């Protein structure tokens, strides 16, 4: 790699396009060894098999690096920025940090992908002005060409598997956020419940009853209750005072959806950690933390938030 990635400008966000394990290992290990030379705190959040490639390539140099399996830590793309990336960067507020994050891998579903693409775009807003370098690998062989094309729009710097760097001539992260702000069609077989401010306890009980009927058990029922409580309360406070809750099962997942008349104007809503002493503003972030996936659509006619939990 050249000095493009090791520059001291505030935020650097390259995409690495690799085709073989050898390319992947060489480029990621080179990136991390540069960080060791610079004395930068480093974290690696990639799928498990790729974690092992990097650890093996680094040898003893791996000991000072934080490693996370992205299939667990980033199962829901909506929690990667607040919990993984900002979580690590904010723990080192006076130092430049260096992170490898691979949130998109072969096997991600079509339902998950829009949230993944928006996540990659929103990193640019979340880290604007921050002293950080975040490298995002993409498997050119196994990922769909549309995914590779989106990556070129969400990353200002592109790196080939052989280390050649170039500036992206299609970089426009805002366009990706807008493109994947997709309308979410209601499920025809969903059980629904309309609520106002006086109905919030009943809405939670409705969600728990439907989740139990559909096979949800144990601690995940507490996740259902928490997420529904946060979203329905947001409807009452910020979404016109009323909303509609829908619950159904889809592909071995419980799906809960809240629709209201509010409009989200902050693209980082639910992904920005609260400031110290901040009151409120944590509702959607808490939903991101407990859910396996969160999809959001907002427009002139209101907002829909849909979350998924594995059954």
ROSE-116506 format. One line per 10 residues: number of its first residue (from 1); for each residue x, y, z of N, C-alpha, C. Coordinates in steps of 0.1 Angstrom, whole numbers, plus 5000, padded with zeros to 4 digits. Example, Ala and Ser with C-alpha at 12.3 -4.5 7.8 and 13.67 -1.06 7.14 Angstrom:
% ROSE-116506
1	5132 4943 5078 5123 4955 5078 5132 4967 5078; 5128 4978 5071 5137 4989 5071 5129 5000 5079 .
% end
This chain:
% ROSE-116506
1	5008 4988 5000 5000 5000 5000 5009 5012 5000; 5004 5023 4994 5011 5035 4994 5006 5044 5005; 5012 5057 5005 5009 5066 5016 4995 5071 5016; 4986 5068 5006 4973 5072 5006 4965 5068 5019; 4968 5055 5023 4961 5050 5035 4967 5055 5048; 4980 5058 5048 4987 5061 5060 4988 5076 5062; 4980 5084 5054 4980 5098 5056 4975 5103 5069; 4979 5115 5074 4975 5120 5087 4962 5128 5086; 4956 5129 5074 4943 5136 5074 4933 5129 5083; 4922 5136 5087 4914 5131 5098 4908 5117 5096 .
11	4900 5116 5085 4894 5103 5083 4897 5097 5070; 4901 5084 5070 4905 5077 5057 4896 5065 5057; 4889 5062 5046 4880 5051 5045 4881 5044 5031; 4891 5035 5030 4893 5028 5018 4886 5014 5017; 4882 5010 5005 4877 4997 5003 4888 4988 4997; 4890 4976 5001 4899 4967 4996 4892 4956 4988; 4895 4955 4975 4888 4944 4967 4898 4933 4965; 4895 4921 4971 4904 4910 4970 4897 4898 4963; 4906 4890 4957 4901 4878 4950 4906 4865 4955; 4916 4865 4963 4921 4852 4969 4924 4854 4984 .
21	4926 4843 4991 4930 4844 5005 4944 4850 5006; 4952 4848 4996 4966 4853 4997 4965 4869 4996; 4957 4874 4986 4956 4888 4985 4950 4894 4998; 4940 4888 5003 4933 4893 5015 4943 4893 5027; 4951 4882 5029 4960 4882 5040 4971 4892 5039; 4977 4893 5027 4988 4902 5024 4984 4916 5027; 4973 4920 5021 4969 4934 5022 4964 4938 5036; 4957 4930 5043 4952 4933 5056 4964 4933 5066; 4973 4923 5065 4984 4922 5074 4994 4934 5072; 4996 4938 5059 5004 4950 5056 4998 4962 5063 .
31	4985 4964 5061 4977 4975 5067 4979 4976 5083; 4978 4964 5089 4980 4964 5104 4994 4966 5108; 5003 4961 5101 5017 4963 5105 5021 4978 5103; 5015 4985 5094 5017 4999 5093 5012 5006 5105; 5001 5001 5110 4995 5007 5123 5004 5004 5135; 5010 4992 5135 5019 4989 5146 5031 4998 5146; 5036 5001 5134 5048 5010 5132 5044 5024 5137; 5032 5028 5134 5027 5041 5138 5023 5042 5153; 5022 5031 5160 5018 5030 5174 5003 5033 5175; 4995 5029 5165 4980 5032 5166 4973 5020 5172 .
41	4963 5023 5181 4954 5013 5186 4946 5007 5174; 4945 4994 5174 4939 4987 5162 4928 4977 5166; 4918 4975 5158 4908 4965 5159 4905 4959 5146; 4901 4946 5146 4897 4939 5134 4884 4932 5137; 4874 4936 5128 4861 4930 5129 4857 4924 5116; 4859 4911 5114 4857 4905 5101 4851 4891 5104; 4845 4884 5094 4840 4871 5096 4850 4861 5101; 4846 4851 5109 4855 4842 5116 4866 4836 5108; 4864 4830 5096 4875 4824 5089 4885 4835 5085; 4881 4847 5082 4890 4857 5078 4898 4863 5090 .
51	4892 4862 5102 4899 4865 5114 4911 4856 5115; 4909 4843 5113 4920 4834 5114 4931 4836 5104; 4928 4840 5092 4938 4843 5082 4947 4855 5087; 4940 4865 5092 4948 4877 5097 4956 4873 5109; 4951 4866 5118 4959 4862 5130 4971 4854 5126; 4969 4845 5117 4980 4836 5113 4990 4844 5106; 4986 4854 5097 4995 4862 5090 5003 4871 5099; 4997 4876 5110 5004 4885 5119 5014 4878 5129; 5010 4865 5132 5018 4858 5142 5018 4865 5156; 5029 4867 5162 5030 4874 5175 5025 4888 5175 .
61	5025 4895 5163 5020 4908 5162 5006 4910 5165; 4998 4899 5165 4984 4899 5167 4980 4902 5181; 4990 4900 5190 4986 4901 5205 4981 4914 5209; 4985 4925 5203 4981 4938 5207 4969 4944 5200; 4962 4935 5192 4951 4940 5184 4938 4933 5189; 4927 4941 5189 4914 4936 5193 4907 4929 5181; 4903 4917 5183 4897 4909 5172 4882 4906 5176; 4873 4908 5166 4859 4906 5168 4854 4898 5156; 4845 4888 5158 4839 4881 5147 4827 4889 5143; 4828 4895 5131 4817 4904 5126 4804 4897 5124 .
71	4804 4884 5122 4791 4877 5121 4783 4877 5133; 4790 4879 5145 4783 4881 5157 4782 4895 5161; 4793 4903 5162 4793 4917 5166 4785 4925 5157; 4785 4922 5144 4778 4930 5134 4767 4923 5127; 4761 4913 5134 4750 4906 5128 4740 4916 5123; 4736 4926 5131 4728 4937 5127 4737 4948 5123; 4737 4952 5110 4745 4963 5105 4743 4976 5113; 4731 4978 5118 4728 4990 5125 4735 4992 5138; 4741 4982 5144 4749 4984 5156 4764 4984 5154; 4769 4983 5141 4783 4983 5139 4789 4996 5142 .
81	4783 5007 5138 4789 5020 5140 4790 5023 5155; 4778 5023 5163 4779 5027 5177 4787 5017 5185; 4785 5004 5183 4790 4994 5192 4804 4989 5189; 4807 4988 5176 4820 4982 5172 4830 4994 5168; 4826 5002 5158 4836 5012 5153 4837 5024 5163; 4826 5030 5166 4827 5041 5176 4830 5036 5190; 4826 5024 5193 4829 5019 5206 4844 5018 5208; 4851 5013 5197 4866 5012 5198 4872 5026 5197; 4868 5034 5188 4874 5047 5186 4872 5056 5198; 4860 5056 5204 4858 5064 5215 4866 5060 5228 .
91	4870 5048 5228 4879 5043 5239 4893 5048 5238; 4896 5054 5226 4909 5060 5224 4908 5074 5219; 4902 5083 5227 4898 5096 5222 4910 5105 5218; 4922 5103 5222 4933 5112 5219 4943 5106 5209; 4939 5094 5204 4948 5087 5194 4941 5084 5181; 4949 5084 5171 4944 5079 5158 4942 5064 5159; 4930 5059 5155 4928 5045 5155 4928 5039 5141; 4930 5026 5140 4931 5019 5127 4922 5007 5129; 4912 5005 5119 4903 4994 5121 4901 4987 5107; 4899 4974 5108 4895 4967 5096 4880 4962 5099 .
101	4871 4966 5091 4857 4962 5093 4852 4956 5080; 4847 4943 5081 4841 4936 5069 4827 4933 5072; 4817 4942 5069 4804 4940 5073 4795 4932 5063; 4801 4930 5050 4794 4924 5039 4802 4912 5035; 4795 4900 5036 4802 4888 5032 4792 4879 5025; 4797 4870 5017 4788 4861 5010 4780 4853 5020; 4767 4853 5018 4758 4847 5027 4749 4857 5034; 4752 4870 5033 4743 4880 5038 4730 4879 5029; 4719 4881 5035 4706 4879 5027 4702 4892 5020; 4693 4890 5011 4688 4902 5003 4681 4912 5013 .
111	4675 4906 5023 4668 4915 5033 4678 4923 5041; 4690 4917 5044 4700 4924 5052 4707 4934 5044; 4709 4932 5031 4719 4940 5023 4716 4955 5023; 4703 4960 5022 4701 4974 5022 4707 4981 5035; 4705 4974 5046 4710 4980 5058 4726 4980 5058; 4732 4969 5052 4746 4969 5051 4752 4980 5042; 4745 4983 5031 4750 4993 5022 4749 5007 5029; 4737 5009 5036 4736 5022 5043 4746 5023 5054; 4749 5012 5061 4760 5013 5071 4773 5017 5065; 4777 5012 5054 4790 5015 5048 4790 5030 5044 .
121	4778 5035 5039 4777 5049 5035 4778 5058 5047; 4771 5054 5058 4770 5063 5070 4783 5063 5078; 4792 5054 5076 4805 5055 5083 4811 5069 5080; 4810 5073 5067 4816 5086 5063 4810 5098 5071; 4798 5097 5075 4792 5108 5083 4796 5106 5097; 4796 5094 5102 4798 5091 5116 4812 5095 5120; 4822 5094 5111 4836 5096 5114 4842 5109 5108; 4833 5117 5102 4838 5129 5096 4846 5137 5107; 4858 5141 5103 4866 5149 5112 4873 5141 5123; 4871 5127 5124 4877 5119 5134 4891 5114 5129 .
131	4900 5112 5138 4913 5107 5135 4912 5091 5134; 4909 5086 5123 4907 5072 5121 4909 5067 5107; 4913 5055 5106 4914 5048 5092 4906 5035 5093; 4896 5034 5085 4888 5022 5085 4889 5015 5071; 4895 5003 5071 4896 4996 5058 4885 4985 5057; 4878 4985 5046 4866 4976 5044 4869 4966 5033; 4872 4954 5036 4875 4944 5025 4862 4939 5018; 4863 4936 5005 4852 4931 4997 4857 4920 4989; 4850 4908 4989 4854 4896 4981 4848 4898 4967; 4857 4901 4957 4852 4904 4944 4847 4891 4937 .
141	4851 4879 4942 4847 4867 4935 4833 4863 4940; 4830 4864 4953 4818 4858 4958 4807 4868 4960; 4810 4881 4960 4799 4891 4962 4793 4895 4948; 4781 4899 4948 4774 4903 4936 4780 4915 4930; 4781 4917 4917 4787 4929 4911 4780 4942 4916; 4767 4942 4919 4761 4954 4924 4766 4958 4938; 4770 4948 4946 4776 4951 4959 4790 4958 4957; 4798 4953 4947 4811 4959 4945 4809 4973 4939; 4798 4975 4931 4796 4989 4926 4792 4998 4937; 4783 4993 4946 4780 5002 4958 4792 5005 4966 .
151	4801 4996 4968 4813 4998 4976 4821 5010 4970; 4821 5011 4957 4829 5021 4951 4822 5035 4953; 4809 5035 4956 4802 5047 4959 4803 5051 4973; 4806 5042 4982 4806 5045 4997 4820 5046 5002; 4831 5044 4993 4844 5046 4998 4852 5055 4988; 4858 5065 4994 4865 5075 4985 4878 5070 4980; 4884 5059 4986 4896 5053 4981 4894 5039 4979; 4900 5034 4967 4898 5020 4963 4912 5013 4962; 4913 5001 4968 4925 4994 4967 4923 4980 4961; 4931 4976 4951 4930 4963 4945 4937 4953 4954 .
161	4935 4940 4951 4941 4929 4958 4956 4930 4957; 4962 4936 4948 4976 4937 4946 4982 4950 4952; 4973 4958 4958 4977 4970 4965 4977 4983 4958; 4972 4983 4945 4971 4995 4937 4960 5004 4942; 4963 5016 4945 4952 5025 4951 4948 5035 4940; 4935 5039 4941 4930 5050 4932 4918 5057 4940; 4916 5069 4935 4904 5076 4941 4892 5071 4933; 4881 5069 4941 4868 5065 4934 4862 5077 4927; 4859 5075 4914 4852 5085 4906 4837 5085 4907; 4832 5076 4916 4817 5075 4917 4813 5077 4932 .
171	4823 5082 4940 4820 5083 4955 4809 5093 4957; 4798 5088 4964 4786 5096 4967 4778 5088 4978; 4783 5089 4990 4777 5081 5000 4762 5085 5003; 4759 5098 5002 4745 5102 5004 4736 5095 4994; 4740 5093 4982 4732 5086 4972 4728 5072 4976; 4738 5065 4982 4735 5051 4986 4725 5051 4998; 4727 5061 5007 4717 5062 5018 4703 5063 5013; 4701 5072 5003 4688 5075 4997 4683 5063 4989; 4692 5056 4982 4688 5045 4973 4682 5034 4981; 4688 5031 4993 4683 5020 5001 4674 5024 5012 .
181	4669 5036 5011 4657 5040 5020 4645 5035 5013; 4643 5022 5013 4633 5015 5005 4620 5013 5013; 4609 5016 5006 4596 5013 5012 4595 4999 5016; 4589 4996 5028 4587 4983 5033 4573 4979 5032; 4569 4969 5024 4556 4966 5021 4550 4958 5033; 4538 4961 5038 4532 4954 5049 4530 4939 5046; 4532 4931 5056 4530 4916 5055 4515 4914 5055; 4509 4906 5045 4495 4905 5045 4489 4896 5056; 4498 4888 5062 4493 4879 5073 4497 4884 5087; 4501 4896 5088 4506 4901 5101 4494 4904 5110 .
191	4496 4902 5123 4487 4906 5134 4490 4920 5137; 4480 4929 5138 4482 4943 5139 4475 4949 5152; 4481 4960 5157 4475 4966 5168 4478 4981 5167; 4467 4989 5167 4468 5004 5166 4469 5010 5180; 4477 5019 5183 4479 5024 5196 4481 5039 5197; 4478 5045 5208 4481 5059 5212 4488 5059 5225; 4489 5070 5231 4497 5071 5243 4492 5063 5255; 4479 5061 5255 4473 5053 5266 4474 5038 5264; 4479 5034 5252 4479 5020 5249 4492 5014 5249; 4503 5021 5254 4516 5015 5253 4518 5002 5261 .
201	4513 5001 5273 4514 4988 5279 4507 4977 5272; 4495 4980 5266 4488 4970 5258 4495 4966 5246; 4502 4976 5240 4510 4973 5228 4521 4963 5231; 4528 4965 5242 4538 4955 5246 4533 4941 5249; 4521 4941 5255 4515 4928 5258 4511 4921 5245; 4506 4929 5236 4502 4923 5223 4514 4917 5216; 4525 4924 5216 4537 4919 5209 4542 4906 5216; 4542 4906 5229 4547 4894 5236 4538 4882 5234; 4525 4885 5233 4515 4874 5230 4517 4868 5216; 4519 4877 5207 4521 4872 5193 4535 4865 5192 .
211	4545 4871 5198 4558 4864 5197 4558 4850 5203; 4551 4849 5215 4550 4836 5221 4542 4826 5212; 4532 4831 5206 4524 4823 5197 4532 4818 5185; 4541 4826 5180 4549 4823 5169 4562 4815 5172; 4564 4812 5185 4575 4803 5189 4587 4810 5196; 4586 4823 5199 4597 4829 5207 4596 4825 5221; 4608 4823 5227 4609 4819 5241 4621 4825 5248; 4621 4824 5261 4633 4828 5269 4636 4843 5268; 4649 4846 5269 4654 4859 5270 4650 4868 5258; 4648 4861 5247 4645 4869 5235 4631 4876 5236 .
221	4622 4870 5244 4610 4877 5247 4612 4891 5254; 4622 4891 5262 4626 4904 5268 4631 4914 5258; 4638 4909 5248 4643 4918 5237 4631 4923 5229; 4621 4915 5227 4609 4919 5220 4602 4930 5228; 4600 4928 5240 4594 4938 5249 4601 4951 5249; 4615 4951 5251 4623 4963 5251 4621 4970 5238; 4623 4963 5227 4623 4970 5214 4610 4976 5210; 4599 4969 5213 4586 4974 5210 4583 4986 5220; 4587 4985 5232 4585 4996 5241 4592 5009 5236; 4604 5008 5232 4612 5019 5227 4605 5025 5214 .
231	4601 5017 5205 4596 5022 5192 4582 5028 5194; 4574 5021 5201 4560 5027 5203 4560 5040 5211; 4569 5040 5221 4571 5053 5228 4576 5064 5219; 4585 5061 5210 4590 5071 5201 4578 5076 5192; 4569 5067 5188 4558 5071 5180 4549 5081 5187; 4547 5079 5200 4538 5087 5208 4545 5101 5210; 4558 5101 5212 4565 5113 5216 4569 5121 5203; 4573 5114 5192 4579 5121 5181 4572 5118 5168; 4562 5108 5168 4556 5104 5155 4542 5107 5154; 4537 5118 5160 4523 5121 5158 4514 5116 5168 .
241	4519 5109 5179 4511 5105 5190 4504 5092 5188; 4505 5086 5176 4499 5073 5174 4507 5065 5164; 4504 5052 5164 4511 5043 5154 4504 5030 5153; 4510 5021 5144 4505 5008 5142 4516 4998 5144; 4514 4988 5152 4523 4977 5155 4519 4965 5147; 4528 4958 5140 4525 4946 5133 4535 4935 5137; 4531 4923 5138 4540 4912 5142 4537 4900 5133; 4547 4893 5128 4545 4881 5120 4558 4873 5120; 4558 4861 5114 4570 4853 5113 4574 4852 5098; 4587 4852 5095 4592 4852 5082 4605 4845 5081 .
251	4607 4834 5074 4619 4827 5073 4627 4824 5086; 4619 4818 5095 4625 4815 5108 4629 4827 5117; 4623 4838 5114 4625 4850 5122 4612 4856 5126; 4612 4862 5138 4601 4870 5142 4603 4884 5137; 4593 4890 5131 4594 4903 5126 4584 4912 5133; 4588 4924 5139 4580 4934 5145 4582 4947 5137; 4571 4954 5135 4571 4966 5127 4563 4977 5134; 4568 4989 5134 4561 5000 5139 4560 5011 5128; 4548 5015 5125 4546 5026 5115 4539 5038 5122; 4544 5050 5119 4538 5062 5125 4540 5073 5115 .
261	4535 5085 5119 4535 5097 5110 4548 5105 5112; 4557 5101 5120 4569 5109 5122 4579 5107 5110; 4589 5116 5109 4599 5115 5099 4613 5117 5105; 4622 5107 5102 4635 5108 5107 4643 5117 5098; 4649 5127 5104 4657 5137 5096 4672 5135 5098; 4676 5127 5108 4690 5124 5111 4693 5111 5105; 4702 5110 5095 4705 5097 5089 4713 5088 5099; 4719 5094 5109 4726 5086 5119 4717 5082 5131; 4704 5084 5131 4696 5081 5142 4697 5066 5145; 4699 5063 5157 4701 5049 5161 4715 5044 5160 .
271	4724 5052 5154 4738 5047 5152 4748 5057 5159; 4743 5067 5165 4752 5077 5171 4751 5075 5186; 4763 5071 5192 4763 5069 5207 4759 5082 5214; 4751 5082 5224 4747 5094 5231 4759 5101 5238; 4759 5114 5239 4769 5121 5246 4768 5119 5261; 4778 5120 5268 4778 5118 5283 4768 5128 5289; 4759 5123 5297 4749 5131 5303 4737 5134 5295; 4736 5129 5283 4725 5131 5274 4713 5123 5279; 4701 5130 5280 4689 5124 5284 4681 5121 5271; 4677 5108 5270 4669 5104 5259 4677 5102 5246 .
281	4670 5099 5235 4677 5097 5223 4684 5083 5221; 4681 5074 5230 4687 5061 5229 4678 5050 5223; 4665 5053 5221 4655 5043 5218 4659 5034 5206; 4661 5040 5194 4664 5033 5182 4678 5026 5183; 4688 5032 5190 4700 5025 5192 4699 5012 5201; 4690 5013 5211 4688 5001 5219 4681 4990 5210; 4673 4994 5201 4667 4984 5192 4678 4978 5184; 4687 4986 5178 4698 4981 5171 4706 4971 5179; 4708 4974 5191 4716 4965 5200 4710 4951 5202; 4697 4950 5203 4691 4937 5207 4686 4930 5195 .
291	4684 4936 5183 4678 4929 5172 4689 4923 5163; 4685 4913 5155 4694 4907 5146 4695 4915 5133; 4685 4923 5130 4684 4932 5118 4674 4943 5121; 4677 4955 5117 4667 4966 5117 4667 4972 5103; 4655 4974 5098 4653 4981 5085 4644 4993 5088; 4648 5004 5082 4641 5017 5084 4637 5023 5070; 4625 5028 5069 4621 5036 5058 4615 5049 5063; 4619 5060 5059 4613 5073 5063 4610 5081 5050; 4598 5088 5050 4594 5096 5039 4584 5107 5044; 4579 5114 5034 4569 5124 5037 4557 5119 5045 .
301	4553 5107 5042 4541 5102 5049 4544 5095 5062; 4556 5094 5066 4559 5088 5079 4571 5079 5079; 4573 5071 5090 4584 5063 5092 4580 5049 5096; 4587 5039 5090 4585 5025 5094 4598 5020 5099; 4598 5013 5110 4609 5006 5116 4605 4992 5118; 4613 4983 5112 4611 4969 5112 4623 4962 5118; 4621 4953 5129 4632 4946 5134 4629 4931 5134; 4640 4924 5133 4640 4909 5131 4647 4903 5143; 4642 4892 5148 4648 4883 5158 4647 4869 5154; 4658 4861 5155 4658 4848 5151 4649 4839 5160 .
311	4641 4830 5154 4633 4821 5161 4641 4808 5164 .
% end
